[in-house]
Amino acid sequence: MSGLLYLIPIALFLGLLGLVAFLWAIKTDQFEDLDGAASRILFDDDADKDKNKKDDG
């Protein structure tokens, strides 16, 4: 029973810490573009590399 005196405040503190981290992530727009990274892997960057070669030389 005395273990609960330690575990309950620790659990509440960790839950509050997780909530603060989540609210910070929302405030700093970490979840702004969820599809951007997922679709970026599908496109080939060779066209951009070829364009840069033509501009350089």
N, C-alpha and C positions, 0 to 999 in steps of 0.2 A: 504494500500500500504506500509505503514511503517513496517508492520509485516513481509513482505517479506525480508526486510533488515536484520532481525534476523533469519528467517527460512532458507533462502538459505545457509548462511555460516554454520549453524548448520547441515543441511542436507549434505553438502559437507564434513564436518568434520566427521560425522558418517559414511559416505560412505568410506572415506579414512581410518578410524579406522577399519572398516570391512575388507577392502582390506589388510591392514597390518596384521590383525589377520589371515586371510586366507593364506597369503604368509608365515607367521611364522609357521603355521600348516604344510604347504607343506615342508618347510625347515627342520623341526624337525621330518619328516617321520610319521606324525600322520595318513596319509592315506596309509601307506605301505601295510598292510594286512587287506583288507576289508572283506574277506571271512573267516578269521580265527575265529573271535568271533561268526560269524553266524553258523559255522559248529561245534564249540566247544560245543554248547548246545545240539547237537544231539548225542554226544558220551557219554557213561556211564563211570564214573570214578571208578566203583566198581572193575574193573580188576586191576587198579593201587593200590587200597587199599588192595586187597587180596595179591598182590605181596609184599607190604610193611609189611604185617603181617607175611608172610613166612620168610622174611629177618630178622625180629626182633626176632623171636622165633624159 
